[in-house]
């Protein structure tokens, strides 16, 4: 049932108020809330879409040399993806570690940290899943 808004007018015929359906009123209040949130966030620092720089700990080179070439190719594809999004859906924050995350690449795991202030991803280890957590 479509209801039209009804207006309350003063003695001069000017609209001074409106009568709305409850559903329309709730929609307007929701929109008002959204506008208030936008106004609050206006002062926040904008998020840069610039990519992150990737650096490697010295042990990573040794780790990569011992892996099959097909795995190394998949690892570098994943590293390239981390430049654009250092927190992909597949990443898991490691318990007990302040800034370390892991990404699964087949039977291998890549352990990395993210420095948000310097926009940097630091790769710590790339090892088989049975070995990767032993030295953390």
N, C-alpha and C positions, 0 to 999 in steps of 0.2 A: 504494500500500500504506500504509494508515494504521497507524502504530505508536503505542502508548500509552506515556506516560512511565513509567519504572520508578524506584522510589525505593530509596535505600539507607537502612536503618534501623539505629539503635544497639541495644544490648542491652535497652534499655527499650522498644523499639518506636517511638521517635520518629524522624521523617524527618530525615535529616541531609544528604542530597544527592539529586540527581535525574539520571537518565540520559536525555539528549535525542537526537533524531536530529540529524544535522549540519545539515539544512535548517532545523529549528526553532531550533537554536543560532544560526545565521547571522541569522535573522530577529530574534531577541532582541538580538543584538549591534548590529544596525542600529537597532533601537528605542532602545537604550541610547545610541548615538551621537547620535541625534536629540534625546534628552533633554539630553545634555551641551551641545549647540549652543544649545538654548533657555535653559539655565541661564547660559551665557556671555553671551548677548544680553540678559539681563534687565537689566543695568546700562546698556544703550544708551538714548540719548534717544529717546523715541517720535516717530514721524513724524506731524506734524500734517496733518490732512486739510483744513485751512482753505485757501481758494483764494488764489492769488497776485494781487497788484495789478498792473495793466498801466499802464505809462506810455509816452509817445511822445516821441521826439526831435523838435525843431521842424521838421525837414525832412520828417517823415512827413506832416504836414498838406498840404504842397505836393505830395508824391508822390500822395496820395489824390485831390486835386483834379483831377489830370490823367488819372485812370483812369475808364473807363466805370462807370456806376452798378452794373451787374450784377457786375462784378469787385469793387467796393468792398463790396457785400453779402456776397460769399463771403469776402472778407478779414476782415470783422468777425465772421463766424461762426467763422473759424479763430482769431481773437484771443480770442473768448469761450471756446473750447475750451482755449486755452493757460492760462487762469485756473485751470482744474482740473488740467491736466497739462501743465506747460511742456516736457516731453520726450516728445512723441508719437512713435510708431514712425516716422512720416514725416520727422521732423526729422533733420538731418544737421549734425554739428559741423563748423565751417569750419576747414580746415587753416591753421595759422599764426595763428589767433586764439585767445586764451585762453578767452573765455567766449561766443563768438558761434555761433549756430545759424541754419540756414535751413530754411524750409518752402516747399514748392512749392504754388502756387495757380494752376493752369492754366499760362499763359505767364509768370506773374509770380512773383517770389520775395520772401519777407518775411525780412529779416535781423533777428534779435533776440538779446538777451543775457538771462541769468538770474542774479539775485542771490539765492542760496538763503538766505542769512542774513536778509535783509530780506523774503523771499518776494515778490520783485518781478520782473516781466518787462518789459524795456525794448525797445521796437520801434525799430530804427535806420533801416531803409529798407523801402520797398515799391515795387519797380520791376520793369520788364520784365526778363526773364532775360538779354537781351543787354547791359543797362546796369548791373545791380545790383552786379556785382563790381568795377567800374572804380574806385570811390573807397574801397575797403577797404584 
